[in-house]
Amino acid sequence: MTTTGLKFPPAGVETAPTSTDIVSLRDAARILGRDHRTVQAMITKGTLRGGAEPQPQRLRWYVYRDALPATTADSQTIQSADQTAVIADQAAVIADQAARIVTLEHNNRLLAGGVEDLLDGLEHYKAGAESALQAARHFEAAAAKYGTAVRAHRDALAQYMTPSNISALDS
């Protein structure tokens, strides 16, 4: 299994047919009168022309029809079986993709909700910062008034402490 989610055949086995005249591994095994694992090994060794297409669940093995001996079997029955297998494989792929789409849509809804929560938090942060700035302005105004009051007291004390006659400063 690779990071793409597909299974791949062994090295040296082709992964895409170069012709549309192919039969499934099971049909080739039936035509050859052998077990499907034996036919798969023949493809892997290169003694039988064929390959395996990567799929999410399992490989889709195929054999070129011209690599098989002529048979008396009805070729339309084989083609029909091949088409049924292809349709079943495609249906599995479609079902898998549909499930992924549902998951992605759910994830998108979760992300959209998370963004809304972040924006709401940002508004609360801004309101808190504005409140802090207002409080700081009030403290600044209060400090300015305290400074004015302290200066007025200092000036009053200075006038109280200064003698009315300059000659009194010597004592």
C-alpha positions in Angstrom: 0.0 0.0 0.0 1.4 3.4 -0.9 0.5 6.9 0.2 -1.9 7.2 -2.7 -4.2 4.5 -1.2 -3.7 2.2 -4.2 -2.2 -1.3 -4.2 0.5 -1.8 -6.9 1.8 -5.0 -8.5 5.3 -6.3 -8.2 8.1 -4.5 -10.1 8.2 -5.4 -13.8 4.4 -6.0 -14.1 2.6 -3.6 -16.4 -0.1 -1.5 -14.7 -2.2 -0.3 -17.7 -3.3 -2.5 -20.6 -2.1 -1.4 -24.0 -5.1 -3.0 -25.7 -8.8 -3.3 -24.9 -8.8 -7.0 -25.9 -8.1 -8.4 -22.4 -9.7 -10.9 -20.1 -9.8 -11.1 -16.4 -7.3 -13.3 -14.4 -10.1 -15.8 -13.5 -11.3 -16.1 -17.1 -7.7 -16.6 -18.3 -7.2 -19.3 -15.6 -10.4 -21.0 -16.7 -9.2 -20.9 -20.4 -5.8 -22.2 -19.5 -7.2 -24.8 -17.1 -5.0 -23.5 -14.2 -5.4 -22.0 -10.8 -5.7 -18.2 -10.9 -2.6 -17.9 -8.6 -0.6 -19.9 -11.1 -1.7 -17.5 -13.9 -0.8 -14.6 -11.7 2.7 -16.0 -11.2 3.0 -16.5 -14.9 2.3 -12.8 -15.5 4.7 -11.8 -12.8 7.5 -14.0 -14.3 6.7 -12.6 -17.8 5.8 -16.0 -19.3 2.2 -14.8 -20.0 1.4 -11.3 -21.4 -0.7 -9.4 -18.9 -0.6 -7.1 -16.0 -2.4 -5.7 -12.9 -4.1 -2.3 -12.6 -3.7 -0.5 -9.3 -6.9 -0.3 -7.2 -7.7 0.8 -3.7 -8.7 -2.7 -2.3 -6.9 -5.2 -4.6 -5.2 -5.4 -7.9 -7.2 -6.0 -11.1 -5.2 -8.6 -13.0 -5.7 -9.1 -16.7 -4.3 -11.2 -19.6 -4.2 -10.2 -23.2 -6.6 -12.4 -25.2 -4.1 -13.0 -28.0 -1.7 -14.5 -25.4 -4.2 -17.3 -24.7 -4.9 -20.3 -26.9 -8.0 -20.2 -29.0 -11.0 -21.7 -27.2 -14.5 -22.8 -28.1 -15.9 -20.8 -25.2 -18.3 -18.1 -26.1 -16.2 -14.9 -26.3 -19.3 -12.8 -25.6 -19.8 -14.6 -22.3 -16.2 -13.8 -21.3 -16.6 -10.2 -22.4 -19.9 -10.0 -20.4 -18.1 -11.4 -17.3 -15.3 -8.9 -17.9 -17.8 -6.0 -18.2 -19.5 -7.2 -15.0 -16.2 -7.2 -13.2 -15.3 -3.8 -14.5 -18.7 -2.4 -13.4 -18.3 -4.0 -10.0 -14.8 -2.5 -9.6 -16.1 0.9 -10.8 -19.0 0.7 -8.4 -16.6 0.0 -5.5 -14.5 3.0 -6.6 -17.6 5.2 -6.8 -18.8 4.1 -3.4 -15.3 4.9 -1.9 -15.3 8.3 -3.5 -18.8 9.1 -2.3 -17.8 8.2 1.3 -14.7 10.5 0.9 -16.9 13.3 -0.3 -19.3 12.9 2.7 -16.3 13.0 5.0 -14.8 16.1 3.3 -18.2 17.9 3.5 -18.4 17.1 7.2 -14.8 18.4 7.7 -15.7 21.6 5.8 -18.6 22.2 8.1 -16.4 21.7 11.2 -13.8 24.1 9.8 -16.5 26.7 9.0 -17.7 26.4 12.6 -14.2 26.8 13.9 -13.7 29.9 11.8 -16.9 31.4 13.2 -15.6 30.6 16.7 -12.3 32.3 15.9 -14.0 35.4 14.6 -16.3 35.6 17.6 -13.2 35.3 19.9 -11.6 38.1 17.9 -14.6 40.4 18.5 -14.4 39.7 22.2 -10.7 40.4 22.2 -11.2 43.7 20.5 -14.0 44.6 22.9 -11.7 43.8 25.8 -8.8 45.8 24.3 -11.2 48.8 23.9 -12.4 48.5 27.5 -8.7 48.4 28.6 -8.0 51.5 26.6 -11.0 53.3 28.1 -9.8 52.3 31.6 -6.3 53.6 30.8 -7.8 56.9 29.6 -9.7 57.2 32.8 -6.6 56.5 34.8 -4.7 59.1 32.8 -7.4 61.7 33.4 -7.4 60.8 37.1 -3.6 61.1 37.3 -3.8 64.5 35.5 -6.4 65.8 38.1 -4.2 64.4 41.0 -1.2 66.3 39.5 -3.2 69.5 39.2 -4.4 69.1 42.8 -0.9 68.4 44.1 0.5 71.4 42.3 -2.2 73.7 43.7 -1.4 72.4 47.2 2.3 73.0 46.7 1.6 76.5 45.5 -0.6 77.2 48.5 2.0 75.8 50.9 4.7 77.9 49.2 2.6 81.0 49.8 1.9 80.1 53.3 5.5 79.4 54.1 6.8 82.6 52.5 7.0 85.4 55.1 5.3 88.7 54.4 8.4 90.6 55.3 11.6 89.8 53.5 13.7 90.6 56.6 12.2 87.5 58.2 14.1 85.3 55.8 17.3 85.7 57.8 16.1 83.9 60.8 
